[in-house]
Amino acid sequence: APHKDTAGFFDSEHSIVEVSSSNTYELTPFESSDPGIKAIKIRRNNGRFWDLEFRQPIGFDGRVGASPDFEGVLIHTNNPGSYTDSILIDATPVGENFGWNHAGLRSDTTEPHTGTTGFYDPVDKIKIEASSIIIDEDNPNASRAIVKIIFTDEPEVIDEPEVIDE
């Protein structure tokens, strides 16, 4: 995602969204020609980003083939301008298979430090959950990933009491 962003790949139909508050998003497959959100950028306190993308065996990614280990949301961290400008994070729990083909954040991924589902960044207090992954094996373009971004240090919203004029 950061490389395609730099190259100007994203447009109004195939977008990259930068988020800074808690919300839920639907990602369409990264290599799909279907319109939709292709990537999410989450700014971190150090000026870097968490980049999220949903890959399926379409186009360039077709060489990977269908694989249950490739069905999640990929998380990258990046340091623009550095030789390590994009690093894939393995979101699988500690002790499970480790590697790029097992890296996808799935709806059943459990964060080892908190015991809750998802991926948690304790420094920036950002939680990323793959609420659901919908795989259409007959048409990978129609697959979707529902991602929930939670900024855990956001102030709690308290409804103001209703004021009645007398």
Solvent accessible surface area in square Angstrom, and as a share of the most:
residue,aa,sasa,rsa
1,A,10,0.08
2,P,23,0.14
3,H,104,0.46
4,K,54,0.23
5,D,48,0.25
6,T,124,0.72
7,A,86,0.67
8,G,58,0.56
9,F,82,0.34
10,F,31,0.13
11,D,79,0.41
12,S,113,0.73
13,E,102,0.46
14,H,36,0.16
15,S,28,0.18
16,I,37,0.19
17,V,40,0.23
18,E,92,0.41
19,V,6,0.04
20,S,95,0.61
21,S,61,0.39
22,S,46,0.30
23,N,84,0.43
24,T,68,0.40
25,Y,36,0.14
26,E,81,0.36
27,L,0,0.00
28,T,4,0.03
29,P,0,0.00
30,F,5,0.02
31,E,38,0.17
32,S,4,0.03
33,S,92,0.59
34,D,44,0.23
35,P,81,0.51
36,G,25,0.24
37,I,39,0.20
38,K,0,0.00
39,A,0,0.00
40,I,0,0.00
41,K,35,0.15
42,I,0,0.00
43,R,126,0.46
44,R,36,0.13
45,N,125,0.64
46,N,89,0.46
47,G,41,0.39
48,R,91,0.33
49,F,17,0.07
50,W,16,0.06
51,D,0,0.00
52,L,0,0.00
53,E,1,0.00
54,F,0,0.00
55,R,39,0.14
56,Q,6,0.03
57,P,37,0.23
58,I,26,0.13
59,G,61,0.59
60,F,125,0.52
61,D,5,0.03
62,G,35,0.33
63,R,183,0.67
64,V,48,0.27
65,G,27,0.26
66,A,88,0.68
67,S,32,0.21
68,P,99,0.62
69,D,43,0.22
70,F,15,0.06
71,E,48,0.22
72,G,1,0.01
73,V,0,0.00
74,L,14,0.07
75,I,0,0.00
76,H,25,0.11
77,T,16,0.09
78,N,6,0.03
79,N,45,0.23
80,P,92,0.58
81,G,87,0.84
82,S,32,0.21
83,Y,208,0.79
84,T,45,0.26
85,D,47,0.24
86,S,34,0.22
87,I,79,0.40
88,L,57,0.28
89,I,39,0.20
90,D,31,0.16
91,A,10,0.08
92,T,18,0.10
93,P,24,0.15
94,V,125,0.72
95,G,81,0.78
96,E,93,0.42
97,N,99,0.51
98,F,171,0.71
99,G,22,0.21
100,W,150,0.53
101,N,65,0.33
102,H,34,0.15
103,A,1,0.01
104,G,0,0.00
105,L,0,0.00
106,R,59,0.21
107,S,54,0.35
108,D,98,0.51
109,T,2,0.01
110,T,56,0.33
111,E,12,0.05
112,P,69,0.43
113,H,157,0.70
114,T,69,0.40
115,G,53,0.50
116,T,64,0.37
117,T,66,0.38
118,G,3,0.03
119,F,33,0.14
120,Y,48,0.18
121,D,6,0.03
122,P,90,0.57
123,V,118,0.68
124,D,11,0.06
125,K,94,0.40
126,I,2,0.01
127,K,27,0.11
128,I,0,0.00
129,E,34,0.15
130,A,5,0.04
131,S,54,0.35
132,S,41,0.26
133,I,37,0.19
134,I,90,0.46
135,I,52,0.27
136,D,50,0.26
137,E,143,0.64
138,D,143,0.74
139,N,69,0.35
140,P,32,0.20
141,N,44,0.23
142,A,40,0.31
143,S,0,0.00
144,R,53,0.19
145,A,0,0.00
146,I,39,0.20
147,V,0,0.00
148,K,82,0.35
149,I,0,0.00
150,I,43,0.22
151,F,25,0.10
152,T,69,0.40
153,D,89,0.46
154,E,68,0.31
155,P,120,0.75
156,E,149,0.67
157,V,136,0.78
158,I,137,0.70
159,D,128,0.66
160,E,150,0.67
161,P,108,0.68
162,E,154,0.69
163,V,125,0.72
164,I,135,0.69
165,D,132,0.68
166,E,212,0.95
